[in-house]
Amino acid sequence: MDQTVHPDDALTRAASSLRRSRVSEGKPFPLGATWDGLGVNFALFSAHATKVELCLFDDDGETELERIELPEYTDEVWHGYLPAARPGTIYGYRVHGPYEPDAGHRFNPNKLVLDPYAKQLVGRLRWGPELFGYQLDHADKDLSYDERDSAPLMQKCRVIDPAFTWGAARKPEVPWERTIVYEMHVKGFTQLHPLVPDADRGTFSGLAHSEVPAYLRSLGITSAELLPIHAFVDDSYLVEKGLRNYWGYNSLAFFAPEPRYLKTPFANEFKAMVNQFHAHGIEVILDVVYNHTAEGNELGPTLSFKGIDNASYYRLLPDQQRYYINDTGTGNTVNLSHPRVLQLVADSLRYWATEMRIDGFRFDLATILAREPYGFDEGGGFLDACRQDPVLSSVKLIAEPWDIGPGGYQVGQFPPGWAEWNDKFRDTVRAFWKGDEGSIADFAKRVSGSGDLFNKRGRRPWASVNFVTAHDGFNLNDLVSYNDKHNEANGEDNRDGHSNNHFWNCGAEGPTDDPDIIALRERQKRNLLATMLLSHGTPMLLAGDEFGHTQHGNNNAYAQDNETTWLDWMGITANGRSLREFTRKLIATRKAFPILYRSRFLVGSHNEELDVKDVTWLAPSGEEMTTEQWQDGNAKCFALLLDGRAQETGIKRRGSDATMLLIYNAHHDVVHFTLPAVAEGRSWVGLIDTNQPEGQMPAFDFGHVYVMTGRSLVVFGLATESIATRRLRQGLGALLDVVEAPLPG
């Protein structure tokens, strides 16, 4: 046998020996891989492991160069310091311990696992049986044990240098009551954008082009909410069907940006994007998924948490720890009752808020985050951690306040400081404009801030995030164009997605040439947008709704990474351009008249000292609504009168805002509405009519009978001695013209 030692082998052994000899104990904090300018400290929490090996790879992440046992174990943290390591070092872990699924333990050092604190991932996960801790074809399934190496199929972690020059841009810090959210997808927004270079489309670099935040600013948007950008996994069943997890609600690494959105292998692209948005005065809010991970249930793969300390990271059935509590519907539930898991989530949030300068977070299935083993608790560990943390308590926190677990629906039950997605607003507004009977009383509650849900403990109307569409469900165009979902492209025989959520096709299913149906659909879009943008609360607009983007009836496009979901900027029609200008007008109207976003709830009580009511509800006669009229199931037309003289704060003094009149008519036919007389006023100035989106409206005397078109919304401002007709119109026009930006399409 040839005993000759190849020079390269000798060098590799020497380097390996040198590295091993220089490994020192390091520190148990901070967790993760931390570059200090001289070397890298590695620290990994695992309460039940018996040994942890750090695996180093070549620059491509393909070849494992060596394994280094972390030498110290302090407070359930395995740690070591490697002076030879530098930014760019590719690594992963192999964690030793018992493989006892019935006891909740699934250690298997044959499976390379990702660092939960990894700041960047490299490569792409490739599905194969090696990723599973058990033998897929074994009769005992997950009770069996698989010895194949998963590293060739796994993504790897990369050590980063966090240095970045931010420049002069600062966080916009938009007050909650002035916030207008725009829900958007990194790839979907830019993939077909004509003003973004081809090489940058679909990436953070694409969003970083100034045309993108400039466009949002031209609409009047204050805050961009990005669908999940934490590194996530394409589900194996989607890959088998040639699909991808487009939305990204399948997180695997809570500190790392999704690699597919990086043009180059550096995380600073994300920071550059945030910096550009801030320079344009636009906040960046992240949709985050801390309730579950991509590892699934007991039959899922071993990618990170499951192989590091399954019994700590996940909620397991107390009497059958082989199985997972599935309050998420995705197979597993992250165990935020464990202090180290809670620390992981809090550390992740602080990292994005400080190092990445994110302005807020929208929490997917947030009820889970507030659920302790005994149930939902608004004083639970996670919510308390956010409330007391000086960083997290100062950014925007938005809850999706439901899940499928016990007591999962918690709209209005989150503590002060939180905003919440208000699905009651969505459903009620849709039902009202569809013409459902008996919906006016609930509709009045929703457009006035949903005080029945949020007016407690000093919470403000902004706590209600008002939306009529979101990524999940029909978008605006399809909401008024389809009676049935058309999700065949998802490969689930059209069984997925909501089957009944107050949608109406206005007389024909899908595209039509009928001019009457088209006109009604366009007016319904304007009605829905106007209701959402002019209601008390925080409005949220879905990207593309402003110009009528269609998904062709797919109301669950989570797997459609294609033209179905990508915004078709060059395909915007004349109706789409008109709708976009109308959207700008609505947002400008909201900003021009602070009474539309006051931070006090509308309660309708008479202030005897000021002799004024903040809100009055009027019937078509111009008189105040009676109890009988509220209870009339056939009533579909009424008005909201906002008196600008009502006090703006807790100090008892008259307000100085404009008085506004908003008339809603969900009848299919015209309604004659008598414009009321209001003290200190001269006439009513027409500002918006969804039946005449581009027309100029004259002033109308008190007592004038305004002909409300069937299914339409009209907004008037009160002309007084101090607020003349010209000022009303000039204020709105100035806002519309204040921003000049290139408008694609």
C-alpha positions in Angstrom: 0.0 0.0 0.0 1.4 3.4 -1.0 2.2 5.3 2.2 3.2 8.5 0.3 1.5 11.6 1.8 0.3 14.1 -0.8 1.5 17.6 0.0 -2.1 19.0 -0.1 -3.1 16.4 2.4 -0.3 17.3 4.7 -1.2 21.0 4.5 -4.8 20.2 5.3 -3.8 18.1 8.3 -1.5 20.8 9.5 -4.1 23.5 9.2 -6.7 21.3 10.9 -4.3 20.5 13.7 -3.5 24.2 14.1 -7.2 25.1 14.2 -8.0 22.4 16.7 -5.1 23.4 18.9 -6.2 27.0 19.0 -9.8 26.4 19.8 -10.5 28.0 23.2 -13.5 27.9 25.5 -15.1 31.2 24.3 -18.2 32.5 25.9 -21.8 31.2 26.2 -23.1 34.6 24.9 -24.1 36.0 22.6 -25.7 33.0 21.0 -24.8 32.3 17.4 -21.6 32.9 15.5 -20.2 36.3 16.5 -17.2 37.9 14.7 -15.3 40.2 17.1 -12.6 41.4 14.7 -10.1 38.7 15.7 -12.0 35.5 15.5 -15.5 34.0 15.9 -17.3 32.9 19.0 -19.7 30.0 18.5 -22.5 29.4 21.1 -25.5 27.0 20.7 -28.2 26.3 23.3 -29.2 22.7 23.9 -30.4 21.5 27.2 -30.4 17.8 26.4 -27.4 17.3 24.0 -24.4 15.3 25.1 -21.9 16.8 22.6 -21.9 19.4 19.9 -19.6 19.4 16.9 -19.0 22.6 14.8 -18.6 21.6 11.1 -16.6 23.8 8.8 -17.1 23.8 5.0 -15.4 25.1 1.9 -16.4 28.4 0.3 -19.1 26.6 -1.8 -20.5 24.8 1.2 -20.1 21.5 -0.6 -17.2 19.9 1.1 -16.9 19.4 4.9 -13.4 20.4 5.9 -13.3 19.5 9.6 -15.4 18.9 12.7 -14.5 20.7 15.9 -16.0 19.7 19.2 -17.2 22.7 21.2 -15.2 22.5 24.3 -17.4 24.1 27.0 -21.0 23.8 28.3 -22.3 26.6 30.4 -25.9 27.2 31.5 -27.1 24.8 28.8 -25.1 26.5 26.1 -22.3 24.8 24.2 -19.6 27.2 23.2 -16.1 27.7 21.8 -13.9 30.4 20.2 -12.1 29.9 16.9 -9.5 32.6 16.2 -8.9 31.2 12.7 -12.5 31.8 11.6 -13.4 34.9 9.7 -16.5 36.5 8.1 -17.5 34.2 5.2 -16.8 31.0 7.2 -19.4 28.4 6.2 -20.5 26.2 9.0 -23.2 24.0 10.6 -23.6 21.7 13.6 -23.9 18.1 14.4 -25.6 17.6 17.8 -25.2 14.3 19.8 -27.8 13.1 22.2 -30.5 10.5 22.7 -32.7 9.5 19.9 -35.8 8.7 21.9 -38.9 10.0 20.1 -41.3 8.8 22.9 -39.4 11.0 25.3 -39.4 13.9 22.9 -35.7 13.6 21.8 -34.6 13.3 18.2 -30.9 13.9 18.2 -29.1 12.5 15.2 -25.5 13.7 14.5 -25.7 12.3 11.0 -27.9 15.2 10.2 -26.3 18.6 9.8 -28.4 21.3 11.5 -28.6 25.0 11.0 -27.6 27.5 13.8 -30.9 29.1 15.0 -29.0 32.3 15.2 -27.4 32.1 11.7 -27.3 35.6 10.1 -27.0 34.2 6.6 -27.7 30.9 4.8 -25.9 29.7 1.7 -27.0 27.2 -0.9 -30.4 25.7 -1.4 -32.1 22.8 0.4 -32.4 19.8 -1.8 -35.1 17.3 -0.8 -34.0 13.7 -0.2 -34.5 10.9 2.4 -31.1 11.8 4.0 -32.8 14.9 5.5 -34.9 12.8 7.8 -33.7 11.5 11.1 -35.6 8.2 10.5 -35.8 5.8 7.6 -38.7 6.8 5.4 -39.5 3.3 4.3 -39.2 1.7 7.7 -42.3 0.1 9.2 -41.7 2.0 12.5 -41.4 5.3 10.7 -40.0 8.0 13.0 -39.1 5.4 15.7 -36.4 4.1 13.3 -33.0 5.7 13.0 -31.2 6.9 9.8 -27.4 7.0 9.6 -27.0 8.8 6.2 -25.3 12.1 6.1 -27.6 15.0 5.3 -24.9 17.6 4.7 -24.8 17.3 0.9 -28.5 18.3 0.7 -28.5 21.0 3.4 -28.1 24.7 3.3 -25.2 26.0 5.4 -24.7 29.0 7.7 -22.3 31.8 6.9 -20.5 34.0 9.4 -21.1 37.7 8.6 -19.4 41.0 9.2 -22.3 43.3 10.3 -20.5 46.5 9.3 -22.6 48.8 7.1 -22.6 52.6 6.5 -26.2 53.8 6.9 -25.6 57.4 6.0 -27.9 60.2 6.9 -31.3 58.4 6.5 -33.1 57.8 9.8 -36.2 55.8 10.8 -39.3 57.8 9.7 -41.1 57.1 13.0 -44.5 57.7 11.5 -47.1 58.2 14.3 -49.6 55.3 14.4 -52.6 57.5 13.6 -51.0 58.7 10.4 -49.9 55.2 9.3 -51.0 53.8 6.0 -49.8 50.2 5.4 -49.0 48.6 2.0 -48.7 44.8 2.1 -46.3 43.7 -0.6 -44.1 40.8 -1.7 -40.4 41.3 -2.5 -40.4 39.4 -5.7 -44.0 39.9 -6.8 -43.6 43.7 -6.7 -40.4 43.9 -8.8 -40.3 40.8 -11.0 -42.1 42.6 -13.9 -41.3 46.2 -13.0 -40.1 48.0 -16.1 -38.1 50.6 -14.1 -36.0 47.9 -12.2 -33.1 46.4 -14.1 -33.6 42.8 -15.1 -30.7 41.6 -12.9 -32.2 43.1 -9.8 -35.8 42.1 -10.2 -37.2 39.8 -7.5 -34.5 40.8 -5.0 -33.9 43.2 -2.2 -31.7 45.1 -4.6 -34.7 45.5 -6.8 -36.7 47.0 -4.0 -33.7 49.3 -3.2 -34.1 51.1 -6.6 -35.4 54.5 -5.8 -38.4 54.1 -8.1 -40.0 51.6 -5.8 -40.2 53.7 -2.5 -40.9 56.8 -4.7 -43.9 55.0 -6.2 -45.2 54.2 -2.7 -44.7 57.8 -1.6 -46.5 59.0 -4.7 -49.5 57.0 -3.6 -49.3 58.4 0.0 -48.2 55.1 1.6 -46.2 55.5 4.9 -45.3 51.9 5.7 -44.4 49.0 3.5 -45.2 45.6 5.0 -43.2 42.8 3.4 -44.4 39.2 3.3 -42.0 36.9 5.1 -38.3 37.5 4.3 -36.8 35.2 7.0 -35.1 32.3 5.3 -37.8 29.7 4.5 -38.2 26.3 2.8 -40.1 25.1 -0.3 -42.3 22.3 1.0 -41.4 18.9 -0.5 -44.9 18.3 -1.8 -44.8 21.6 -3.7 -41.4 20.8 -5.2 -42.7 17.5 -6.4 -45.5 19.3 -8.2 -43.2 21.9 -9.7 -44.4 24.7 -7.4 -42.7 26.8 -4.7 -43.7 28.3 -1.4 -44.2 31.8 -2.8 -45.6 33.6 0.3 -42.8 32.3 2.6 -44.8 31.2 5.7 -42.4 28.3 6.3 -39.6 29.8 8.2 -36.4 28.0 9.1 -33.9 30.8 10.2 -35.2 33.8 12.2 -32.1 35.9 11.7 -31.3 35.3 8.1 -32.8 36.9 5.0 -34.2 34.5 2.5 -31.3 33.7 0.0 -33.5 33.8 -3.1 -34.0 37.5 -2.5 -30.3 38.2 -2.5 -28.7 39.2 -5.7 -25.3 38.6 -4.3 -24.3 36.5 -1.2 -24.2 39.4 1.2 -26.9 40.4 3.7 -26.1 44.1 3.3 -28.5 44.2 0.3 -31.3 44.1 2.8 -29.8 47.0 4.7 -29.4 49.0 1.5 -33.1 48.4 0.7 -34.2 49.6 4.2 -31.9 52.6 3.9 -33.5 53.6 0.6 -37.0 53.3 1.9 -36.2 55.4 4.9 -34.6 58.0 2.7 -38.0 58.3 1.1 -39.8 58.5 4.4 -41.3 55.0 4.1 -41.2 52.6 7.1 -40.4 48.9 6.6 -42.5 46.4 8.5 -41.8 42.6 8.4 -44.4 39.9 8.4 -42.7 37.3 10.7 -43.5 33.7 11.4 -42.4 32.6 14.9 -45.4 30.2 15.5 -44.0 27.2 13.7 -41.0 26.1 11.6 -40.4 24.2 8.3 -39.6 21.0 10.2 -43.2 19.8 10.4 -44.4 17.1 12.7 -42.8 13.8 13.8 -42.6 12.7 10.1 -40.9 15.9 9.1 -37.2 16.5 8.3 -34.4 17.3 10.7 -33.1 20.7 9.6 -32.4 22.7 12.8 -34.4 22.9 16.0 -35.6 19.3 15.9 -32.0 18.0 15.9 -30.7 20.6 18.4 -33.2 20.1 21.2 -36.6 19.0 20.0 -38.1 18.8 23.5 -37.2 22.4 24.3 -38.1 24.1 21.0 -41.5 22.6 20.3 -44.7 22.1 22.1 -45.2 18.3 22.5 -48.2 16.4 23.7 -47.6 16.0 27.5 -48.5 12.4 27.7 -47.2 11.4 24.2 -44.1 13.4 23.6 -43.5 11.6 20.3 -46.2 13.9 18.9 -46.5 17.6 18.4 -49.2 20.1 19.4 -50.4 21.5 16.1 -52.2 24.8 16.9 -50.8 26.2 13.7 -52.1 23.6 11.2 -48.6 23.1 9.9 -47.4 20.2 12.0 -45.6 21.8 14.9 -45.8 24.8 17.3 -42.8 26.7 18.6 -42.7 26.5 22.4 -42.4 30.1 23.5 -43.1 29.0 27.1 -39.5 27.9 27.3 -37.2 30.8 28.4 -34.5 30.0 25.8 -37.0 29.8 23.0 -38.6 33.0 24.1 -35.1 34.5 24.2 -34.5 33.3 20.6 -37.6 35.1 19.3 -36.9 38.3 21.3 -33.3 38.3 20.2 -34.4 37.9 16.6 -36.9 40.8 16.9 -34.3 43.1 18.5 -31.8 42.1 15.8 -34.1 43.2 13.0 -35.2 46.3 14.8 -31.6 47.5 15.7 -29.1 45.9 13.3 -31.5 46.0 10.3 -33.4 49.1 11.4 -36.8 47.6 10.8 -39.8 49.8 12.0 -42.3 47.1 13.0 -43.5 43.6 12.8 -46.7 41.8 11.8 -47.0 38.5 13.6 -48.5 35.6 11.8 -50.9 33.6 14.0 -50.0 35.8 16.9 -52.4 34.0 19.3 -50.0 31.2 19.4 -47.2 33.5 20.6 -49.4 34.5 23.5 -50.6 31.0 24.4 -49.2 29.3 27.5 -49.9 25.6 28.2 -53.1 26.6 29.9 -54.3 28.8 27.0 -54.2 32.4 25.6 -52.9 34.9 28.2 -52.5 38.5 27.3 -50.1 38.7 30.2 -48.1 35.7 28.9 -44.3 35.6 28.6 -44.0 36.8 25.0 -46.4 39.7 25.3 -44.8 40.7 28.6 -41.3 40.5 27.0 -42.4 42.9 24.2 -44.1 45.3 26.6 -41.2 45.8 28.9 -38.4 45.7 26.2 -37.1 49.2 25.4 -36.5 48.3 21.8 -39.6 46.2 21.0 -42.0 48.4 22.8 -41.0 51.3 20.6 -41.6 49.7 17.2 -44.9 48.9 15.6 -46.4 45.6 16.7 -49.3 44.1 14.7 -51.0 40.8 15.6 -52.8 38.4 13.4 -55.0 37.6 16.4 -56.2 34.1 15.6 -55.1 30.5 15.0 -56.8 27.1 14.9 -55.9 26.1 18.5 -58.3 26.2 21.5 -59.5 29.8 22.2 -57.7 30.8 19.0 -59.8 33.8 18.0 -58.7 36.8 20.1 -59.5 39.9 18.0 -59.5 42.9 20.4 -57.8 40.9 23.2 -54.2 41.9 22.7 -52.7 44.3 25.3 -52.2 48.1 24.9 -49.5 49.0 22.5 -50.5 46.4 19.9 -52.5 46.8 16.7 -54.5 43.9 15.3 -55.7 42.7 11.9 -59.4 43.3 12.1 -61.2 40.6 10.1 -64.5 41.8 11.3 -63.9 45.0 9.4 -63.0 43.0 6.3 -66.1 40.8 6.4 -68.6 43.4 7.4 -67.5 45.9 4.8 -67.6 43.2 2.1 -71.1 42.1 3.2 -72.4 45.7 3.3 -71.3 46.6 -0.2 -72.5 43.2 -1.5 -75.9 44.3 -0.3 -76.4 41.9 2.6 -79.4 42.7 4.7 -79.1 43.8 8.3 -75.5 44.9 8.1 -75.6 48.6 8.7 -75.3 48.5 12.5 -72.1 46.5 12.4 -70.8 48.5 9.4 -71.2 51.7 11.5 -69.1 50.1 14.2 -66.3 49.1 11.8 -66.0 52.5 10.0 -65.9 54.4 13.3 -62.9 52.5 14.7 -64.4 49.2 16.0 -64.7 50.7 19.5 -66.7 47.7 20.6 -63.5 45.7 20.2 -60.7 48.1 21.0 -62.0 51.0 23.1 -60.6 49.8 26.4 -57.5 50.2 28.6 -56.5 53.4 26.8 -56.2 51.8 23.4 -56.7 54.0 20.3 -58.6 53.5 17.0 -55.2 52.8 15.3 -55.2 49.4 17.1 -57.7 48.3 14.4 -55.9 47.4 11.2 -58.6 47.9 8.6 -58.4 45.9 5.4 -60.7 44.5 2.8 -58.1 42.3 1.1 -54.8 40.8 2.0 -52.4 38.2 0.5 -54.6 35.4 1.7 -57.9 35.4 -0.2 -59.2 37.2 -3.3 -57.5 40.4 -4.2 -59.7 43.5 -4.9 -60.3 42.9 -8.6 -61.2 39.2 -8.1 -63.4 40.0 -5.1 -65.8 41.8 -7.4 -65.3 39.5 -10.4 -65.8 35.9 -9.1 -68.4 34.0 -7.1 -66.2 30.9 -6.9 -62.5 30.3 -6.3 -60.4 29.0 -9.1 -57.4 27.4 -7.5 -56.8 24.5 -9.8 -53.2 25.6 -10.5 -52.3 24.8 -6.8 -52.7 21.1 -7.6 -55.2 20.4 -4.8 -58.3 19.9 -7.0 -59.6 23.3 -5.9 -60.2 22.2 -2.4 -57.9 24.7 -0.8 -58.7 28.4 0.0 -61.8 29.9 1.5 -65.0 28.9 -0.3 -67.3 31.7 1.0 -66.0 35.0 2.2 -68.5 37.7 1.0 -67.4 37.9 -2.6 -69.7 38.8 -5.5 -69.0 38.8 -9.3 -71.5 41.5 -10.0 -73.3 39.4 -12.6 -70.7 37.4 -14.5 -68.0 35.0 -13.5 -64.5 36.3 -14.4 -63.7 38.6 -17.3 -66.6 40.1 -19.2 -67.3 42.6 -22.0 -70.5 43.7 -20.5 -70.1 47.5 -20.0 -72.7 47.6 -17.2 -71.0 44.9 -15.2 -67.6 46.4 -15.8 -68.9 49.8 -14.5 -70.4 48.2 -11.4 -67.2 46.3 -10.7 -65.1 49.5 -10.9 -67.5 51.4 -8.7 -67.5 48.5 -6.1 -63.7 48.6 -6.1 -63.8 52.3 -5.4 -66.5 51.8 -2.7 -64.3 49.2 -0.9 -61.1 51.3 -1.1 -62.9 54.5 0.0 -64.5 52.7 3.0 -61.1 51.3 4.1 -59.0 54.4 3.5 -61.5 56.8 5.1 -62.5 54.8 8.2 -61.1 55.3 11.6 -58.3 52.9 12.3 -55.1 51.9 10.4 -55.7 51.2 6.7 -53.9 48.5 4.9 -53.8 48.3 1.1 -52.8 45.1 -0.7 -50.1 45.7 -3.4 -51.7 45.8 -6.9 -55.2 46.6 -5.6 -54.7 50.2 -6.4 -54.7 49.4 -10.2 -56.8 46.2 -10.2 -54.3 43.4 -10.4 -55.9 40.0 -10.9 -55.0 36.5 -9.9 -57.6 35.1 -12.2 -59.8 33.8 -9.4 -57.1 32.1 -7.3 -57.7 33.0 -3.7 -54.9 31.0 -2.2 -51.9 31.8 -4.5 -49.3 30.7 -1.9 -47.6 28.4 -4.3 -47.8 30.6 -7.5 -44.4 32.1 -8.0 -45.3 33.2 -11.5 -47.4 35.8 -13.5 -50.4 34.9 -11.4 -49.0 36.8 -8.4 -46.3 39.1 -10.0 -47.7 42.6 -10.5 -48.2 43.2 -14.2 -47.1 46.8 -14.4 -47.1 47.0 -18.2 -50.6 45.4 -18.4 -52.3 48.1 -16.4 -55.5 49.1 -18.2 -57.1 52.5 -18.5 -59.5 51.5 -15.7 -56.5 50.5 -13.7 -54.8 53.9 -14.1 -58.0 55.6 -13.2 -58.3 53.4 -10.0 -54.7 54.2 -9.1 -55.4 58.0 -9.3 -58.6 57.5 -7.3 -56.6 55.7 -4.6 -54.1 58.6 -4.5 -57.1 60.9 -4.1 -58.5 58.9 -1.2 -55.2 58.8 0.6 -54.7 62.5 0.0 -58.2 63.1 1.4 -57.4 61.1 4.6 -54.2 63.1 5.1 -55.8 66.5 4.3 -58.5 66.1 7.0 -57.2 65.0 10.4 -60.7 64.3 11.6 -60.6 61.1 9.6 -57.7 59.7 11.6 -58.2 61.2 15.1 -56.7 59.2 17.9 -59.9 59.2 19.9 -62.8 56.8 19.5 -66.1 58.0 18.1 -68.7 57.4 20.8 -71.6 59.6 19.7 -72.3 61.1 23.1 -73.3 64.7 23.5 -70.8 67.0 25.1 -73.0 69.5 27.0 -70.2 71.8 27.8 -69.1 72.1 24.2 -72.7 71.5 22.9 -71.4 69.1 20.2 -71.5 65.4 19.3 -68.4 63.9 17.8 -70.4 61.6 15.5 -74.0 61.6 14.3 -75.5 58.9 12.1 -78.1 60.2 9.6 -80.9 58.6 7.6 -81.6 59.6 4.0 -84.0 62.2 5.3 -81.1 64.1 6.8 -82.4 63.3 10.3 -80.6 61.3 13.0 -81.1 57.6 12.7 -83.8 56.1 14.9 -83.7 52.7 16.7 -86.2 51.4 14.3 -84.1 52.4 11.3 -81.0 50.7 12.8 -83.0 47.5 13.1 -84.5 47.7 9.6 -82.9 44.8 7.7 -83.7 46.4 4.4 -81.9 49.7 5.3 -78.8 50.1 3.2 -78.2 53.8 3.0 -77.1 56.1 5.8 -74.4 58.8 6.6 -71.6 59.4 9.1 -71.4 63.1 10.2 -68.0 63.9 11.9 -68.2 67.2 13.7 -64.8 69.0 13.6 -65.8 71.1 16.6 -65.7 68.0 18.9 -62.7 67.9 21.2 -59.5 66.3 19.7 -57.9 65.2 23.0 -58.8 64.7 26.6 -58.6 68.5 27.2 -62.1 69.9 27.0 -61.8 72.4 24.2 -63.3 72.7 20.8 -61.6 71.0 17.9 -60.6 72.9 14.8 -60.9 70.2 12.2 -63.1 70.3 9.1 -66.6 68.8 9.6 -67.1 65.8 7.2 -70.1 64.0 5.9 -69.7 60.5 4.4 -72.8 58.9 2.8 -72.9 55.2 2.1 -75.5 53.7 -0.2 -75.4 49.9 -0.7 -78.8 49.8 -2.4 -78.8 48.6 -6.0 -80.8 51.7 -7.0 -80.6 55.4 -6.4 -81.4 57.0 -3.0 -82.3 60.6 -2.5 -80.3 61.9 0.5 -81.1 65.3 2.1 -77.9 67.1 3.1 -78.3 68.2 6.7 -77.9 71.7 8.1 -75.0 72.1 10.5 -74.3 74.9 12.9 -71.6 77.4 11.8 -71.6 76.0 8.3 -72.5 77.6 5.0 -72.7 74.7 2.5 -71.4 71.3 1.7 -68.4 71.0 -0.6 -68.3 67.8 -2.7 -65.0 66.0 -2.4 -65.5 62.4 -3.5 -68.2 60.5 -5.4 -67.3 56.9 -6.3 -69.7 57.2 -9.2 -67.8 60.2 -10.5 -64.2 59.4 -9.6 -62.6 62.0 -11.8 -65.3 64.7 -11.8 -65.3 68.0 -10.0 -68.2 68.4 -7.6 -69.9 71.7 -6.9 -71.0 73.1 -3.5 -74.5 72.2 -2.3 -76.8 74.2 0.0 -78.2 72.7 3.2 -81.4 70.8 2.4 -80.2 69.9 -1.1 -81.4 66.5 -2.1 -78.4 64.6 -3.4 -79.0 61.7 -5.8 -76.9 58.8 -4.5 -76.2 56.4 -7.3 -76.9 52.8 -6.5 -73.9 51.3 -4.7 -71.9 54.4 -4.2 -70.1 56.5 -1.5 -69.9 60.3 -1.4 -67.8 62.5 0.8 -68.5 66.2 1.6 -66.6 68.8 3.6 -68.4 71.6 5.5 -67.6 75.0 4.2 -67.5 77.5 7.1 -66.3 81.0 7.6 -62.9 79.6 8.6 -62.8 76.8 6.1 -63.9 78.1 2.7 -64.7 76.0 -0.4 -61.4 77.0 -2.1 -59.3 75.9 0.9 -61.0 72.5 1.0 -60.2 71.9 -2.6 -56.8 73.4 -2.6 -55.7 71.4 0.4 -56.6 68.2 -1.4 -55.1 69.2 -4.7 -51.8 70.2 -3.0 -51.5 66.8 -1.5 -52.1 65.1 -4.8 -49.5 67.1 -6.6 -46.9 67.1 -3.8 -45.0 64.0 -5.1 -43.9 63.5 -8.6 -42.8 60.0 -9.3 -42.5 57.7 -12.3 -45.6 55.6 -12.5 -45.0 52.3 -14.4 -47.8 51.2 -16.7 
